[in-house]
C-alpha cells in the first residue's frame, strides 16, 4: 500500500462550510470561511483493514459514534486557506496515529560495565561532597 502522503483522500473527504466566529469585521458576517472536514474511517477504500483497526484502537475517543473523524479550521480569512489547513492537519493526524512504535530493547550490561558506572558515580558524589562548606549540617 502507498504511504499516506501519496494517497489521494480528496474523494473520501467531505467538506462543509459555515460562517466563522471571532474577529474579522464584516468579512465574518458575510462569508462562509469556516471549514469542517469529515472522514468516515470504516467506509474508506484507501485504508487497509489493519490500518482501520489501528485507527479505531488509537483514536477511539476521537472518532464519533457514526465512525467519522471530524475536524474544523477557522483560523484563515479565506475558505481555501482553511481547507488547506484542515486537510494538512488531518493527514498529519492520520500519519501520527498509524506510525509504528518501535519496541525498546533493554541493554544488558556486563559486570565490568556495571563496575565502571559505579566507580564514576562515586567520583561524582565525592566531588559534590567536597563542594560543601566546612561544617555544613547534613
N, C-alpha and C positions, 0 to 999 in steps of 0.2 A: 504494500500500500504506500502511496505517496506521503511525504511529510505534510503536516498540516498547512504550512505556508504555501504549498504548491497545489493544494486542493481548492476548487472553486465553490465556495459556500454560497455564492450570490443567489442561486436558485432556491436554496433552502432557508434563507433568512427572510423574515417578514419585518418590514419597517412600517411604523405608524408615526404620524407627526401630530403635534398639538402645539398650542401656544406655550411658550416658555415662561417661567416665573423669574423674578429678580429684576435687576436694573437693565436698562436698555432703552428707556424712553418710549416713544410712540412705536418703535420697531417691535417691542414686546407685545403691544396691544393689537398689532395688525398682522404680523407674520408668524406662521407656524414653524418655529425653528427647533423646537424640542423633538428629538428622535428617540423612539423606543425600538429596540431590537428584540425580536422573539425568535427563538430557535428550538424546535422540537427534537429532542435527543433520540427518542425511540423510533421515530419515522425517518431518520436521516439515512440517506443512501450512501453518504460519503464516509461514514464511520463504520468500522468493523464491529462485530458483536462483542469482542473483547474490549474495545475502546468504549463502547456504550456501557458495559458493566463497570468498567473503571470509573467512568464519569458518574454513574449512579452511586457508586460507593463513596467516592471522594467529594462529590458535590451534592450529596443527599439533601441537605437543608437549603441549598441554593436553587435546586430545581423545584418548580412549582408543582402543585398536585396534578396538573394536566400534562406534566412531563416536559415543560418548556423552561429554557433559560431566558430570563427577561432582564435586559439592561437598558439604561436610559442615559442620554447625554444631552445637556442643555448649556454647556459652557461657551460654545461658539455663538457668534451672532448670525451665522448662516446655517441653513438646513444641511447643505452639503458638507460643511465643516463638522457638524455634529454627527452626521452619518459616517464620515471617515473615522472620526474619533471613536465612536462606539464600536465600529467594525474592528478597528485595530485592537481595542481593549478586549473584545470578545475573543479574537484569535489568540491574544496573549494569555487570556484566562484558560482557554482550552489547552494551549501548549503547556501551561504550568500544571494543569490537572492531569494531563496524560504523560508527564515526564516520569521516567522510570528512576526510582530511587535506588542507588547502589547500596548493597549491604556492606556494613562496616566490618572489616576484618580485624580481629583483635591481634595485636602483636605479642608474641611470646618472647619475653626477654630471657637471655641466658643468665647464668649465675654471675658471670664476670660483669655483664652489663648492669645487673642489679647492684652489685658491689660498687661499681664506678659511680652510679647515680647516688647511692647513699653517701659515699665519700664527698661528692660535690655538694650535696645538701648540707653536710656537716660543716664544710668550709664556709658556705654562705651564712649559716647560722652563727658560726664563730665571728665572722666579720660583723654581722649585725649586733651581736652581743658586745663586741669591743667598741662599737659606736656609742654606747650608752655613757652617760656622765658617771664619774666615780661616785659611789654611794647612793645611786638611784635605787628607789624602793621598787621591788618587783611585785 
